[in-house]
Amino acid sequence: MDSHPTDQASARRRSANRAHGQTREHTRVRARARRPRTRYKVTRRTLERRLFMVPDAQHAEELNNLIGYCLGYALEKYEVDLHAACFESNHSHMDVFDRLGQLPGFKQMFFSFLARGINALRGRFETVWAPGGSCDTEPAPHLRLEGDEFDPSPLGDLVYTLTNPVKDGLVKKASRWPGFTTEGWRFGETRTFRKPTHFFDAKNSKLPDTVSITLVRPDVLPQLSDDEVYDQLTAEVHAREKFHQKRLTADSRRFMGEDKIQGQRWNKVPESRSARFRVKPKIAEPSRWARLAALQRDRDWERAYASARADWLNGNWDVEFPFGTYWMQRFVGVRVAAAPP
């Protein structure tokens, strides 16, 4: 029996990825440079794409508060700024600014707290997130998504995050998404979330009773005020909504709508098949040459890290690891080079 076309495509991607990995001149490393003052788009999916985060009618308010509390606490602890966020039923998108190069610690705390809170809310005990971790992409200053008809925009990555429920055919407008989203938040606006009593101990927990999230504008369009940047973002969100509305109409499809979304079961699995064995993108850059330069920068770092790690394993405890080394510095205490000028 012939295999499904999606499985065939996945097999081809897996073979190509394996061949590409064999072209490295150095030992493969799983580490990735974590540089301070870097923007990321962080994407993570649930196990088997189950709808663990669906904003169902019974738990939507409690779930949104849980996400906001866990997110606000982790943002403050690791000094990470939030530009935009949207949590769909089985995956999430966050645009953040890592001030101190502590993104791994932020992710570990946030996704761990959220997973355990979701399990307590849903009455389950197994893992929540799909294996492989999150996809952390460094957005280009002008992000253009393939297939879109829009001109590149410095706010394109935020527009993509906020309009994701529209792109996926869930709601007609981003503002109608009943789950956690920063759509409609103004830059500089602060919102407060209370400690979820269904998960955290109301009396004995050392965590604060409330936490706050202040939406921070990205470091773009310096000639505009916060309100002017918000107005431009809103206009681009509306334009992207119309684009997706026309696309669904052309495909003879309808939006699911809020009522059907809130009536879904949290343990449901989408009927569509997902592509597998894709390479997680690290750089979102429309310019081929700028993208290649960024990838070469990362490859040079991997080469230096692999060389230092090999020396360290051979007993040279004083070897210096390249700037951006995170895990080995935090948990082993290796020497790390100073930040470049």
C-alpha positions, 0 to 999 in steps of 0.5 A: 500500500502506498504511503500518505503523501505527507509521510513521503515528504517527511521521509524526503526531508529526513533524508535531506536533513541527515545528508546536510548534517554530514557536511559539517567539518566539526563535531555536531553540537546541540548548543546554541549561542544565547546572546543578550539583547536579542529578539526571538519568536518562540513557538511551541506545540502540544503533544500530538497537537492535542487541544490542551490550551483550547479556551473552552467555555468552562475553563477559558477565563481560568486558563487565560489567567493561568497563562498570564500569571505564569508568563508574567512571573517568568518574564520578570524573573529572567528580565525578558520583554514581551512584544506580542503573544498568542496561545492557540489551542495546540500551539503558542507564539511569543515575540520576546526580547531577551535582555540578558541572554537568559532565554533558556531559563525563561522558557524552562520556568514558563513552560514547566509552570504552564504544563503543570497548571494545565494538567491540574486544570484538565485532570491529567498527569502526562506530558503537555509539550511535544518533544524537541522543545520550542522553535526559537527564531531570530526575526529579521528587521523586515519579515516577509512570509512566503506567499503573502502579498504584503510589503516587508514591515518592521512589525511583520513578526508581531502581525503574524503572531496576532493574526495566527488564529485568523490564518488558521481559519478559527476566527474572522478577526484576531480580536475575537480569539477567546484564548490568551492574546495580546491583540488589543494591548497598547504598548506600555499597557500593564495587565495584572493576573492573579495566582491560580488557586487550582494549581498554586497553594493559596497560603503556603506558596512563596509566589506573589498573589498577583503578577503584571505584564507590561507590553513593550514595543520592539526596537523599531520605528524610533521616529514614532511614539508608542501610540503611533506604533500601535496604530500602525500595528493595528492597521497592518493586523486589519490588512492581514485579516482581510488577506486571510479572509479572502484566501479562505473564501477563495478556498470555499472554507468558513471560519470555525467561530467562537462558539465552536471553538469553545465547544471543543474537547481539550483532548481532541486531535486535529484530523489534518496531518502535520508535516514532520522532520522539518528543520527548525528555522533559526533566522527569519530574513528575506534577504538571502545574503543577510540570512547566509551571513547570519547562518555563517555566524552561527556555524562559526560559533558552533565550530568554536564551541565544538573545539572548546568542548573537545578540549574540555573533555580531554581535561583542559579545564581552563579552555575558554568557550565562545561568548554566548555559551549558556548551559556549560557556564551556568551548570558547569562553570566553564570560562566564557569569552567576554562579549565582543566590542 
